[in-house]
């Protein structure tokens, strides 16, 4: 079975994508700083930050990595909204 790690797995997109990847035949592991969202199902989960210099240890053996993690700075969003 092909293995995929999804960073940012607790995001809305991650919560939608994980079950679909599993249904498509992938072995799926979620990776996020946050705990797995309630109701997501039984997926292997790694609580980690993608900025961790040793992140590679969580990715070893994966056939693919879907990188959905990103950083949001609220002060930047507020500035854009007022323009």
C-alpha positions as CSV (number, residue, x, y, z in Angstrom):
1,X,0.0,0.0,0.0
2,X,1.3,3.5,-0.8
3,X,1.9,5.7,2.2
4,X,1.3,9.5,2.3
5,X,1.9,12.0,5.1
6,X,-0.4,15.1,5.1
7,X,1.0,18.1,6.9
8,X,-1.6,20.6,8.1
9,X,-3.9,17.7,8.5
10,X,-6.1,19.4,11.1
11,X,-7.1,22.1,8.6
12,X,-10.4,22.1,6.8
13,X,-8.7,20.8,3.6
14,X,-6.8,18.2,5.6
15,X,-10.0,16.9,7.2
16,X,-11.6,16.5,3.8
17,X,-8.6,15.0,2.1
18,X,-7.5,12.3,4.6
19,X,-10.7,10.1,4.2
20,X,-10.6,10.6,0.4
21,X,-7.0,9.5,0.3
22,X,-7.8,6.4,2.4
23,X,-10.7,5.6,0.1
24,X,-8.4,5.8,-2.9
25,X,-6.1,3.1,-1.4
26,X,-3.5,5.2,0.4
27,X,-2.2,4.5,3.9
28,X,-2.6,8.0,5.4
29,X,-0.8,9.7,8.4
30,X,-1.9,13.1,9.5
31,X,0.8,15.6,10.8
32,X,-0.1,18.8,12.5
33,X,0.8,20.9,15.6
34,X,-2.8,20.4,16.7
35,X,-4.5,17.3,18.0
36,X,-6.6,15.4,15.5
37,X,-10.0,17.0,15.1
38,X,-13.0,15.2,16.6
39,X,-14.9,13.1,14.2
40,X,-12.0,12.7,11.8
41,X,-11.8,8.9,12.2
42,X,-9.0,6.5,13.1
43,X,-5.9,7.9,11.3
44,X,-2.3,7.6,12.6
45,X,-1.4,11.1,13.8
46,X,1.8,12.9,14.5
47,X,1.8,16.1,16.6
48,X,4.8,18.0,15.2
49,X,5.7,21.4,13.8
50,X,6.8,21.5,10.1
51,X,9.5,24.1,11.2
52,X,11.2,21.4,13.3
53,X,14.7,20.8,11.9
54,X,14.2,17.0,12.6
55,X,10.9,16.8,10.7
56,X,12.4,14.2,8.3
57,X,12.1,11.5,10.9
58,X,8.3,11.7,10.5
59,X,8.4,11.5,6.7
60,X,10.7,8.5,6.3
61,X,9.1,5.7,4.4
62,X,6.4,7.9,2.9
63,X,5.8,7.6,-0.8
64,X,4.3,11.1,-0.9
65,X,4.0,14.2,1.3
66,X,1.1,16.5,0.8
67,X,2.1,19.8,2.3
68,X,-0.9,21.8,3.5
69,X,0.6,23.4,6.5
70,X,1.0,27.2,6.5
71,X,1.5,30.0,9.0
72,X,-1.1,32.8,9.3
73,X,-0.3,36.1,11.0
74,X,-3.5,37.8,12.0
75,X,-2.0,41.3,12.0
76,X,-1.2,40.8,8.2
77,X,-4.7,39.7,7.5
78,X,-6.2,42.7,9.3
79,X,-4.1,45.1,7.3
80,X,-5.1,43.6,4.0
81,X,-8.8,43.6,5.0
82,X,-8.7,47.4,5.5
83,X,-7.2,48.2,2.2
